[in-house]
Amino acid sequence: MGADKTLFILCAFCVFVGIIASYSLSIYIAAQYSDSYHFFIKQFFVGMLGIAVMWQLSRLNPDKYVNAIGFGIFIACLFIMSFMYYLPEQFVKSIGGAKRWIALPGFSFAPVEFFKIGFIFFLARNFARDIIPTKKTFKEELNLLLPYIIVFLIVTYFIVVMQNDIGQVIVLALTFSVMALFAGTSFRFFSLALLFFAIASILVIANSEHRIVRIKGWWFFGQDFYLSFLPESVANLLRIENVPEPYQLFHSLNAIKHGGLFGEGIGSGILKLGYLSDVHTDFVLSGITEEIGAAGIIGITLVLYVIVYRMFKIASRSQNRIYSLFALGMAMLIVFSFLMNAYGVISITPIKGIAVPFLSYGGSSLLATCIGVGMVLMISKKADLK
């Protein structure tokens, strides 16, 4: 039985869309490098490598290679993240005090992007072994999941404290909770897990001045809308004043509005010309919408929807629980990453700096996603998709 060709073709299509976006949206910032192809060339080569990796992985026997690849990625990236904070600047690329990239000759990579793939496999492998889908008491569920919660807290320390990146932890926490639910835990435990992660996130934010400032800026920007649903007495208590307006959100919404239904045309966007920074990374959805319009971005969203649907189908048709949970985890990783970015650029939630799968500029995110999808394609050969 062959791999899921539909899934491969749709993912390859999204990679090409991301490559085109990397050229069109980065043209202004690329001028700083005196090379308008600076970002395009990097994204093109990583994109082609990613497609090749997906194809090659899809041809392997999952019974022989899934365990080795999954655990290999998990252990290697966990090891790298545990000490990269202490490496000197020439080996670790630091931006804003956050050490998230290993600097190598000619390129750099973010271990956390690959770690997410390994962590999903780690959970799938152990949940399939330890969690039997039978009725259990809350204490029994807690005892089963406590070792994995401890591992997650250790990972949280590496990512939040050492790399100053809470967005990745939120994505992993949501994926962790959904995988545990489908592995056989109760909805009660799922709800309490989400509540625990929410409280932990609030505590992390409360202990970071720059995160508080970011939250205040986001709330100030949209408070008139949100408070309009509340009684005036309550609204007055929640209203804040004298907070600098987040210009990124302002320009992001302007880009979306300017795109209209069918867009200004590829390469014809205006907000990318110095108004909306990070338009090829964090705000790629805004930039794409300005150039191809609401109709275009809805089309891309539908493609991503079908990709996730195919992964759900593979998960539901796989007899091997490890394969099933891994495919489910990869689907949820794509869903939560896309939604967190999309909600951020339209100001529903604060911006978290999460890359849009396949579309955002960034070699680590793109290649890691392709590896994860390649493993799902490998698994699809063992699923009855007819």
Secondary structure, 3 states (H helix, E strand, C coil): CCCCHHHHHHHHHHHHHHHHHHHHHCHHHHHHHCCCCHHHHHHHHHHHHHHHHHHHHHCCCHHHHHHHHHHHHHHHHHHHHHHHHHCCCCCEEEECCEEEEEEECCEEECHHHHHHHHHHHHHHHHHHHHCCCCCCCHHHHHHHHHHHHHHHHHHHHHHHHCCCCHHHHHHHHHHHHHHHHHHCCCHHHHHHHHHHHHHHHHHHHHCCHHHHHHHHHHHHHHHHHHHCCCCHHHHHHHCCCCCCCCHHHHHHHHHHHHHCCCCCCCCCCCCCCCCCCCCCCCCHHHHHHHHHHHHHHHHHHHHHHHHHHHHHHHHHHCCCHHHHHHHHHHHHHHHHHHHHHHHHHCCCCCCCCCCCCCCCCCHHHHHHHHHHHHHHHHHHCCCCCC
